Amino acid sequence: MAASQHSTPRLGSSSSSVYRPSDGDSSPVYSLGSIGITVPSSPVFRPFDAGTDGDSEIIELQTVPLQDPTPAPLNTEPDIGRDGAASIRDESPSPPYAMGFKLFAMLASITTAIFLMMLDTSIISTAVPRITDEFHSVDDVGWYASIYSLASSAFQPITGRIYSKFNIKYSFLAFFAIFEAGSLICGTSISSGMFIIGRAVAGAGSSGFINGAVTILAATVPLEKRPSLTGIMMGFSQLGIVLGPLVGGAFTSYTTWRWCFYVNLPVGAIVAIGLMLVDIPDLVTKPKPFDVLRRLHVELDLVGFTLIAPAAVMLLLATQWGGDPYAWNSPTIIGLFCGAGASAVVWFVWNFYHGEDALIPMSILRINATWSSACTQGFLLTGVYCASFYLPMYFQAVKGVVPMMSGVYLIASIGSQLLSAVVAGMLVERTGYVIPYAMLSGIIGSVSNGLYSTFKPDTATSKWVGYQVLNGVGRGFGMQMPVLAVQAALRPPQIPIGLSVVSFIQSLCVAIALAVSGTIFDLTLVHDLTQRAPDVDPNSILDAGATNFRSIVAPKDLPVVLQSYNIAISHVFYMAAGITGLAVFTSLFMGWIDIRKTHGSLSANGPRTGDAAGGNGQQAQQQHVDGPKHDA
């Protein structure tokens, strides 16, 4: 209403006063404290004044008691930012944000949980030889790593619906309990089949970690203060990828491989205790759990889940089995690709038909920030995982160091990653925008992976240390930016589903990239050995592994084999450099939203406010400033 621009009617001591409206024919009830006043809907009211014609239309304002007081209205005065754009100051009561010890306990708990998840993905690499020796299960080696990623990817699309329908904290703890149960099964396995089941259970539990951790941050920390905390969380947790081979090597060398999984149990207990100490509010009001359970198939869209999960599994199996043990043009691989494509098409049709109740509503997928952030995160993590898998191979196979020392050599990137993650978060809090730092991450990541491809058997220490430091800087600057972009662009009820899209796409990107990189490595090594060392059997080199091939190669052929190994690893980094560079382009669509002015939404279901929300956001913002429009 624009009543402030005109004379304001006085309320007398009587129960009714007489005024003359300029327009209007409806009479809604507006609130003033605990009294409801029935007034016409005209935008202008003025005191009763008999006109020049002596005739007046009389309107009586009646006081109507309300049952409950109405809270103070939203302050809709425009707040002019540095760039001159107006945004809305939401002066409604803020949610109970965590501070002090509770903030520390929450951040430490979710960071440790994701660290354990990352550790679990890479620690298996050094434990596999001992596991296969105990279970006599060389043929199952491929499943030890792949089943974890398959289960995690398959369940990630539904995690968004779970976090949007159930309590955030207890949903996260439920996923964490499943992960811990899988770790316990792995540690107590008495057969290869039991171990594979444990890995599948742990992977299913880990599917809700990243989504849940970021959702918890969104519920306990204001958006403008999240970048630095998100940087700390992502920076420290990703150390698990780097430290996995080192920790796994220590356990398998000095205790037993089972401690690679037992270690999750005591640490997990500390995580659970830390989260229980913190009151984590939900982003929106949610129905009672039993009401959701009665309509679980509708609330979680289980039909959509049963369509998208097999599509993801078939796609990942096709990429992991292609080349070895099946040829890419074999009926098995072609059938898996066709099955994945058909399931995805049916899912898209169902998703479109189901509307806002779908597993991943099309209204969220159509938002640029959603799909671009998911692709950016996937492209950036591809470079991270390629480096984590193939740098140790370079150090062990080409440089000839033991597995534990190869893990030590990777520490060069840890310090720069942690420092740059914190610095990037602080810069975002000061500048307000995430796109520049995501682009910088893609550029640095692409350049550093390209520099990795220049490694030779005699590369100096100063070079491989310096290149890793550069790569760590790039990783630290970019890892938290996509999740921040999703939180800034989506309304609170949409955030968990948007984050599940990011997690799902990044898992697919990483799994596919690792499968393709393995094929590139194998084909390049076989081809190069055939050309350079015709007396050496390429298949025997591959079967021997990165640490044992030296024992089966004649001394005169060893330099050639080392050169071929080096070339094969370099070709993998060519791919990593190209894919990481794609993040520079996809990050441009994440949205130029100033998070310093994005104080959340006017309501749980209302439009996101902010000076750079763009399009509908700006129109809605202007409507709140000027008031609702009325016909003349």
N, C-alpha and C positions, 0 to 999 in steps of 0.2 A: 504494500500500500504506500501511497505517496502522501499520506496525511500530513507529514512534517512540513510540506510546502504551503500549507494553508492554515487558516485559523483553526484552533483546536476547540471542540465543544467542551463546555464546563459541565461537570456532573454535580447537580445540586443535592440537597439533603433529602429530597423526596425520592420515592421509588421509581419515578419516571421523569424524563425530560423531553422536550419537544424540539425537533430539528427538521431541517428541510434538506433533502438529498438533491443532488444535481442529476442523478440517473439511478438506474438499478431497479430490478424487480424481484431479486431473490434475497433471502435473509439468513445467511449463515450465522453461527454463533462464534464470536471472537472472544478470547479469554483475556482477562485483566486480573492478575492475582488469582483469587478463588471465586471470582464473579464472572458469569457469562453474560455478555451484552448482545442482544439480538439487534443487528443493524443491517441495512441494505448493503449489497455488494458493490455499490458505486465507489470509484476511486477517490471521490471528493465529497466531504461533508462540511456544511457551514451552519452556523446558528440560524434559528428561525428568523426569517425576515419577510414580512409581507411585501410582495413586489409592488410595482407601480400600478398593477391592475387591481390591487387590493385583494386578490384571490390567492390562496396559499394551499398547497398540498401538505397535509400534516402526517408526519410519521412519528410514532411513539416508540422510543427505545425502552425495552423492558429488561429489567435485570433478572437473570435466570441463574440460580445457584448451581454450581458444578460440584460433582462428587469429589473430585481430586484436583488439587492445584496443578496448573500447567507449568512446566519448567520454563526458565527464562528463554526467550526466543534466540535464534541464531543471529549474531551480529553480522549484518550483510553489508556493512560499509566496505567499499573496495580498499584493498591494501596494495598500494603502489610499490612495486618492486624496483630493483636497480635498473631493469631494462624498460621501465615505464609501463609494464603490463600489469593489469589488475588481477588480483586473486582474492579469494574469500578467506577472512579470518574466522575460523571455526572456534568459537569460544564456549562450546558445549563442554561438559566435564570430560577430562581426559581419562583413558583407561588406566588402571593401576600398573604403571610401568615398574619393572624391577630395578632396584638400585642397591648399591653397596654389596654386602656379602651375597645376597640372593642373586644379584646380577652375575657376580663372579661364579657362584655355584652353577647357575644355569649355563653360562657360556662354557665353563670348563667341562660340564657333563656332555653337552651336545658335541663339542669339539672332540672329546675323547671317544665318543661313540662313532663319529665318522672316521676318526683316525683308525679305530679297530677295523672298520669296514674296509678302508683302503689297505691296511696292513694285510688283511685276509686275502685280498686279491693278488698280492705280490709275494707273500711269504711262502706260498705253495711251491714256487719255482725251485727253491733250494731243498724243500722237503720231499719232493717227488722221488728222487733216486732211492732214498731210504724206505719210502712207502712201498715202492715197487719191489724192493728187495725182500721186505717182510711178507707182502701178500702175493708175490710172484705174479704180478698183474701188469706186465708191460703193455699189454693190449688195451688196458683201461686208462692209460696216462692221459689221453686226450679228453676224457670225461672229467678228470680231476679239476681242471681249470674251467672247462666250457660249461659244465652243469651249473656252476655258481652264477655265471653271467646270464645263462639262459633263464634260470629261475628269477633272478633279480629283474631282468628286462621284462619278463612276462607279467609280473605283478605290479610293476610301477604305474601303469595307467590307472589302476583302481585305487592307488594310494591317495590321490587327490580327493576322490569321493569319500573315502574313509575319514580323512582329516576334516572335510567340510560337514560331515554328518555326526561325528562322534567327538568327544572331548580330546583336545589336542595332546595334552600331556599323557593321558592314559593310552591313547592310540600309539604314541611314540614308544611308550614303555612296552606295549604289546608287541610291536615290531621288534623291539630290542630283545624281548624274552624269546621270541622265535629264533632270532640270530644266535642267542646264547645256547638255546637247545641244540641247534645245528652244530655249534662248536663242540658241545659236550658229546654228541654222537660221533663226530670226527675223532675226537681224542680217545674215545673208548672203543673204536671200531675193532672188530675181530675179523673182518673180511673186506675185500675191495668194494663189494656191493654196498655194505653198510656205510663205508666211508663216502661213497658217491651220494647215498641218501642224505647223509649229514651235510654234505656240501650243498645239496639242493635246498635243504631246510634253511641253512644259513643264508643262502642267496635270496630266498623268499623273504626272510626277515630283514635283510639289508635294503630291500627295495624301498622301504619307507623312511630311511635315515635322512637323506639330504632334504627331501621334501619336508619332513617333520621338523628338522633342525631349523630350516629357514622360516617355516611357519611359526615356530616357537619364538624366534627372534622378532618376527613381525608382530606378535601378540604382546611382547614384553618390552620392546624398545621402539621409540618413535622413529619414523622413516629417516628423518634428517640425521639421526645418530647411528643408523645401522651400518653405513659403509665401512667404518673402521672396525667394528665388531665382526662384521661378515668377513672382512679381510683377515682378521686374526683367526677366525674359525676355519676358513678355507685354507689359509697358509699353513697352519699347524697340522690340520687333518691330512693334508696331502703329503706330509712327511711320511705317512704310512706307506705310500707307494715306493718311496726311495729307500726307507729303512727296512722294508719287508725282506729283501734278500739278505741283508746284514743280520737281522734278528733271527731269521730262519736258519742261516748258516751257523750262528752261535748255538742255537738250540740243538740242531742236528749233530753238531760236532761235539758238544760237551754234555748234553743230557739225552733227550730223545725227541724224535720228530713230533711226538704227541703234545709236547709243550707249545708247539706252534699254535695249537688250538685251546689247550688248557689255559693259556695266558689270558684269554678273553673272559674267563669266568670271574676271577677276583677283581679285575679291572672293571668288568661290567657291573659288579655289585656296587662299587664306588659310584659309577655313573647313575645307577638307579637311586641311590641314597641322595645324591646331589640334586636330582630332579624332584624328588619327593619334598625337598625343603623349600621349593619355589612354588608359589601360586601362579599358575599360568592361565590367564583368562582366555576364553574363546574369542575369536575375531567377531563373530556374530552370534545372535541367540539361536540355539539349536534345539531340535525336538528331543524329547526324552529317549534314552537309548532303547527302551523296550518298544516304543512306538516305531523307531527305525527298524528294529529287528523284525517286527511284524510285517513290514513292507520292504524287506531287505532286497529282494530281487528288483524292486522298482527304484529304491533310494540309491543303490550302488550300480544300477544298470548291469546286472549280471549277464544279461544276454549280450550286451556290447562287449563285456569283458571276455566272454567265451569265444567271441569272434576275433578280437584283436590279439589276444594272448597266443593262440596257435599261429597266427600270421607272423608274429615276432619270432617265435620258436623256429618255425620252418625257415624263415629268412636267415637266422643265425646259423642253423644247422647247414644250410646250403653253402654259406660262406666259409664255415669251418671245415666241412668235409670236402669242399671243392679242391681238386688237385691231389689231395691225400686224405683218405684212401680212395676217393672216387675221382674219375676224370671230370673236368668241368662240363663236358658234353655227354656225360653218362645219363641214363634215364633217371637215376636217383636224384641227381642235382637238379636236372631240369624239372622233375616233378615237384621238388621242394620249392623251387622258385615260382612255379605256376600255382602251387597251393597257397603260398604266401600272398601272391598277387590277388588270387580269387578271394581269399579270406579278407584281405584289406579292402577290396571293392565292396564286398557285402557289408563290412563294418561301416564304411563311409555312408552307404545307403541307409543303414539302420540308424546311424548317428544323426544324419540329416532329418530322418523321419521322427526321431525321438525328441528333437528340439533341445530345450534347456534341461531336460531330465536325462540327457544322454551322458555316457561315461565322460566324454570330453565334448562339451557343447560346441557347435560350429561357431557360435558367437564369440567364443574365446579363441578358437583357432584362427578366425579371420582377423583378429587384432595383430597388427604388424609386430608389436613388441613380443608377442607370444612365440610365433614361429621363428622370428629372427634371433631372439635370445636363445632358443633351443638349438638352432643351427650353430650359432656363434660358440655356445658352450661345447657342443659336440666337436667342432673343428679345433678349438683350443685344446681340449683334453686329448684329442688324437695325438697331437705333438707330445704331450706330457707322457702318455702311455708308451708311445714308440721309443722315446728316450729312456724310459724306465726299463723297458725290456731289452733294447738293443745296445745301449751303452754298456751294461754289464757283459753282454756277449762280446763286445769289442774288447773290453779289458781282459776277459778270461781267454777268449780264443786267439785274439791277435796279439795282445800284450803279454799273455801267459801268466796272469796273476790268479791267485786262488779266489774262490767265490766270496769269501769274507772281505778280502781286500778290494774286490770290485765294488762291494757295497760301500766301503770306506771312501773310495774314489768319487762316489756320487755325492758325498757330503758337500762338495764344492758349490752345488746349486742351492743348498738348503738355506744358508744365511741370507743370500741375496733375495730368495723367494720370500722369506719371512719379512724382511725389512721392506721390500717393495710392496708387499700386500698391505702392510700397516700404512705406509706412506700414501699408497693409492687411495685407501679408505679415507684418510684425512683430507686428501685433495678433493675427493668427491664431496665431502661434507662442506668444504669451503667454496668450491665452484658450482656444485649442484648438478653436474651433468656426468653421465657414465660413458657415453659414446666415445669421446676422445681417448679414454684410457683403454677401452676395449679394442679400438683400432691400433693403439700403440702396442698392446699386447700381441695382436696378430702380426704386426710388422716385425717386432723383435723375435717372436717365436719362429716366424718363417725364416728370418735371417740366421738365427742361431742353429736351427735344424739344417739349413744349408751349409753352415760352417762345420757342423758335425759330419757332413758328407765328405769333407776334405781330409778327414783323418787318414793317416797312413800307419803302417806298423812302427815307424820310427818317429811319430809325432811327439814333439816336445811337451813336457808336463805343463809348461806355462800356457800352451795353446789349449789343451783340453780342459784345464782349470778355468781359463778365461772364458772359453765358449760356454761352459756350464754356468758360470756366474751370469753371463748375459742372458742365457735361457731362463735362469731363475728369476731375473728381473722381469722378463716378459710374462712368465707365469703368474707372478705375484700381482702384476698390474691388471690382469684380465679375468682371473677366475671368479671373482665375486660380482663382476659387472652385469652379466646376464640376469642373475637372480634379483639384483637390485632394480633392473629395468622392468622386470615382470611385476614386482611389488609396487613400483611407481605408477604403472599403467593400468593395473587391474583394481577393481573394487575388492574390499575385504572378503566377501564370499567366494570370489573367483580366484584368490591367490593360491590356495592349495591345489586347485585343478591346474592352474597355469604352471605351477612349479612341477607338478607331476609330468606335464608335457616336456618341460626342460630336462628332467631326469630321464625320461623314457628315450627321448631323441639322443641325448648324450650317450646313453648306454648302447644304443644301436650303432651310433657312429663309432664308438671305441671298439666294440666287438667286431664290427665289419672291417674297420681299419686294421686291427690286429690280425684278423684272418687273411686279409689281402696282403698285408706286409709279410706274413709267413710264406705265402705263395710266391711273392716277389723274391724273397730271400732264397727259397729253395730253387726256383727256376734259374735265377742269376748264378748261384753257386754251381749248379750242375753244368750250365752252359759254359761258364768261365773255366771250370776244371777240365771240361772236355777239350777246350781250345788250348789251354796252357799246359796241362799235365795229362796227356792221353794214357799214361801208364797207371794213373790213379783212378780207382773206382769211386765216382761221385756218391753213389748210394751208400757205400760203406762209410764215407766221411759224414754223411747226414745221420746215419744210424748211430755212429759213435758219439755224437754230441759235441758241444762246444769245448768241453774240457778233456775229452778222451781221444780225440782224433790224432793228437800228436803221437800217441803210442803205436798207431798203426801205419803211420806215414814214414817212408824212408827219409833219412836226413837230407838227401839231395833234393827231395821233392817238397820238403817242408816250407821253404821260402815261397814257392809258387802257391802252395795251398793257403798259406797265410795271406798272400796277396789276393787270392780269389775270395777268401772269407771277408777280407776288408772291402772288396768291391761290392759283394752282396749286401753287406751292412750299409754301405754308402747309398745304394739304390733305395733301400728302405727310407733313408733320411731324405732322399729326393721327394718321395711321396709325402712324408711328414711335412716337409717345407711347403709343398703345394697346398695341402689340405689346411694347414694352419693359416696360410695366406688368405684363404677364402673367408676367414673370420673378419678380415678388414672390410669386406663388402657387405656381408650380412649384418654386421654391427651398425651399419648406417640406418637400418630400419627399426632399431630398438626404441626410438622415441626421444626427442629432445625435450625431456621433462625435467624441470628444475626441482629436485627433491627437497630443496630448502623451502619451497612454497607449496609443496604437496603435503598438506597436513591430514591426509585421509579423505574420506568421503563425507558428504553432508549427512548421509544416513547409510545404513548397511547396504541398501539396495539403490541408493541414489547415484548420480554421476560423480565420477572422480573429479575433484576440483584441482585447480592449478593453472598457472598462466600459460603453460605449454601443453595442456592436455589435447588441444587441437580439435577443430571441427565441433562435434557435438558437445564436447566438454566446455568449450568456450561459450557456446550458445546457452547451455544450461547455466553456466556461471553468470552470464549477463542477465538471464531471467531472474536469478536469485537476487541480483543487485537491484534491478529495477522493479521487481515485484511482478505478480502475474498480470498478464494483459487482459483487458476486457473490451468487448465490443461497444461501440458508441451507441 
